Amino acid sequence: MTKIKIFLTGGDGMVGSNIREAAHRSLYEIVYPNISELDLLDFCAVNEFFYKNAFDFVIHTAGIVGGIHANIKNPVKFLVENTEMAHNVILSAKSHGVKKLLNLGSSCMYPRNATNPLKESDILTGELEPTNEGYALAKIYAMRLCEYIHKEDEEYNFKTLIPCNLYGKYDKFGTGQSHLIPSVINKIHKAKENNINKVEIWGDGGARREFMYVGDFANFIWFAIENYIKLPMVMNVGLGYDYTINQYYQTVAEVMNFNGSFIHDLSKPVGMKQKLVDITIQSQLGWKPTYSLAESIEATYTFYKTLFR
């Protein structure tokens, strides 16, 4: 049986690595060049790569990612490089006749004042959250490009998945680059190492976030490929429920057996007060994640500890 040949961008990143691990190897041939083999910011190189390979499918996960601090500090990089990568990959796929492409969006694409849970139809109905606007604009560009290509030629089924916040195995744990949960794991681990009994939380901890274990999302990617015809052009993927920042800190502390206390720095930015995606379409397709919050934090912490062996 001929394997389906897939071009996976960002194959060495958190999402890409988990997608590869969850793959049915007997069914798929996954090609995932690293940056030294293919610079996605170089349109000519990307186009040439498509020319040399006959891909059946593209999964575009590559991107410049980071938490609030990184987004605020580097808005030009987040806007320009994410836009350029999407532009190069999506247009090259079309130019070389690849009819199926899954584009990875982000819940930051939603307006800051949209009513939760966030429905796919809410995109572009209001102002974006300023702390990650550059990244959001790049993701919206990629989504719209996929839609426009399909509008011009329905043979090209380029679709966008919008996951809630993701974390887990192969994540970034440095406080400057990481998202909430890996950052909390890193902070509490270092606090325990240094016998520090207080850990800082940005803001009052009341903001609500929806975080899904990346292993669950990777399993959904393969579910989506196997049920591709059923997918709409744009759809959310998430848990359907959320927790406060304080609750995440507390659960991480419990998993890591940290008995210290938390202090709140009210001068720090916190982003949107809530960001919960509507999973109506996902539920109709019959898919749901399997990891509980404690289980997924435990799995993430287990991976984190392997970084120091």
N, C-alpha and C positions, 0 to 999 in steps of 0.2 A: 504494500500500500504506500502510495506517495504521501510524504509528510507535507503538511501545510507550512509554508515558509513565512516566518514572521520577522519583521524588522522591529526590534524593541529598542527605542531610544531611552537613554538613562538606565541602561540595564545593570549598571553597577551601583545605582543609587538605592535608597531604602525601598521605594515602591518596586523598581525594576528587579532588584535582587529577590524580593519576596515573590514576584510574579514568576520568575524563573524557577524558584524552588517548588512552586505549586503546580508547575506545568506537567502535563501528561507527555512524557518524553517520546512515547511511541507514536504520538499523533502529530507533534510539532517539531519543526526545526527552527530554533530561535537564534537570530543573528543580533548581537548586541555589542558593536564596536565601542571601545572606550575613546576618550577624547584624543589620545595620541594616535589612534587609528582613523578617527573621523571627527573633525571639528564641525559641529552642527551650526556654527555661526558662519561657516564658509559655504555660500550657496552653490558655487561651482563644484566643490568637493561632495556635497550632499547629492547633487544632481548626478554626478558621475557614479556615486555609490549605488544609486537606484538603477542607473544604466547597466551596471555590471551584475546586478542581482535581479532575479525575477521573483519579487515578493508577492505573496498572496494577501498579506495583511500587514498593517502597521499599528503598533501600540506606541503612542507618543507620551512618555512620562518624563522626559528630560526637562530640567528647568533649574533656574536659580531660586533657591528656597531659603526660608529663614523665619525667625520669629519677629515680634514687633520691633525689637532693637535693630535687627539687620535691615528690615524694611524701611525704617525711618532714616537710617544712616546712608543707605544706598539706593534711593528711589530710581535714579537713572539706570543703574545696572539691572534692577528688577524689571523695569519697563522695557528697555531696549533689547537686552539679551534674550529675555523670554519671548518677546515678539518676534525677533529675528529667527530664533530656533523654530518656532511654530510655523512661521512663513516658509522657511526653507524646506522643512520636512513635509508639510501639507501640500505645498505646490509641486514639489518634486514627485510626491506620490501620485498626484493627479497626472502630471506630465508623462509618467511612465505606466499609466494604466492600472494602478492599484485601486481596486474598487471599494475596499473595506479599510477603514481607519478608525481606531478608537483614540480620541483626544482626551487627555486628562485635564479637567478644569479645576476649580477651587470654589469653596463656599464664600470666599472673599469677593466673588463676582457679584454678590447680592448687595442691594442698597443698604446703607447703614440703618435706615429707619423702616425697613420693610417689616411687616408683621410676621412673627414666627408662629408656626414653622414656615420656612422659606420655600415657596413653590417655584418651579422652573420658570413660570410665566412672570415672576417678579423681576427678573434680570432686566436691567436698563430702564427701570421705572423710577429711579431716584438716585440721589447722591451716594457715592461710594464712601467707605470708611477711609479717612485721610491717612491713617497710619500704614496702610498697605495698598494705597490706590494704584501705584505703578504696577505692581504685580497683578492686581485685579484687571486693569486695563489690558494688559498683555493676554490674560486668559480670556477675556471677552473677545478680543480680536481673533484669537484662534477659534473660538466657538463660532463666531460669525463667519469666518472664512470657510469653515466646514459646511455651514448652512448654505452659504452662497454657492459653493461648488455644487452641492446637491440640487439647489434650485435651478442652476443652469443646465445640469445634466443629471437626471435621476439615477443613472447607472452608478454614480459615485455615492455610496452610502457612508459618508464621513460623519461620525457621531461623537458627542461629547458626554463624558461622565463627570459629574460634580460630586466628589466625595466630601464628607464632613472632614474635620481635622483627623489626620492619621499619625500613628506613632507605632514604634515597635522595633523589631529586629532590624539591624543595619541603620538605625537612626543616627542622627548627630546629637551628641550630648554636651557639647561645649555651650556655655551660657550665652555666648554672642550669636551663635548660629541656630541654636535649637528652638523647637517649639516647647510648649508648656511642659508636658509630662516628662520628656527626656531631660529637660532642664531641671525639673524638680528632683528627679532621680539623682542627677549629678550633684545638685546642691546638698541634698540630704546625705548622700554617700560621703561627700567631703566633710560635712558637719560631723558625722559620726567618726570619721578618721581623725579629726582634729579636736575631738571632745568639745564641740560647740553645741550648746543646747538651745540656740535660737536660730531660726531660718526666716529670711525675709520673703514676704509676698508683695508683689506689686499691686497697688490699689487696695480696696477693702475686701477683695476676694469674693465679692457677690456676683460678679459677671458670670454668666453661664456659657458653657462650651460643650460641644458634642465631639468626643474623641473616639474613634474606632481603631481597633488593633489592625495593623497593616496586613497581617496574615489573613484576616477575614476579607479585606478588600482584594487581596491577590486572588483568593478563591472566587470572588465575584467576577473578576476579569475573565477567568476561564469559563465561568457560567455565562457571561455576556457573549463571549465568542461562540459558544455552543448554541446560544439562543439569539443570535445577532438580528435575525429578521424581526424579532418581537420588540427590539429596543426602539424607543423614540429617538428623535434627533438629539435631544438633550434630556438627561435624567440625573436625579440625585441618587447618591448611595450613602446610607448612614444607618444609625441606630434607631432613630425616631424618638429619642429621649436624651436629656443632657444632665450635667451636674454643675455645681458652682466651682469656681477656682478653689475655694476653701475645701470643698469635698475631695477634689483631686489631691490636694496636698495631704489631707488627712488619710486618704486611702493609700497613697504612696508611703506615708509614714508608718502605717500599720503593716504593710507588706514588708517594709525594710526594718521593722522593729526599732523605729526611732521614737524615743520617749520625750524629746524636747518640745519646745513651744514655737509658735509662729508670731511674727510681728509684721504689721502692715505699713508699707511706705505709700502714703496717699498722694505723694507728689509724682509718682510714676504713672505713665499712660497705661490704659487697660484695654483699649480698642472697643469694639462693639459690646453692648451690655448682654446681648444674647445672640447666638448663631446656631440655630437648630434647623436642619433641612427636613422638608416634607418627603416622606418615603412612600407615598401612596403608590406610585408606579412600581417601585421595587417590590412592594408587598403583593401587588397584583401579579407580578412575574413569579412569585412564590419563593423568593430568596430572602434569607435573614442571616445575620452574623451569629456566631456561636460562642465567642469568648465573652465572659463577664468582665467587669472592670478590674476586679482583683486578679483574675486569671491572666488578663492581658498585661497588667503592670508587673506581675510576677515573671511572666515570660520575657518582658522587656528588661527587667532588672537582671535576670539570668544571663541574657546576652551582654548587657553592660559589663557584668563582672568578667566575661571572657576577654574583654579588651585589656585587662591588666594581668593576664597570665603570661 
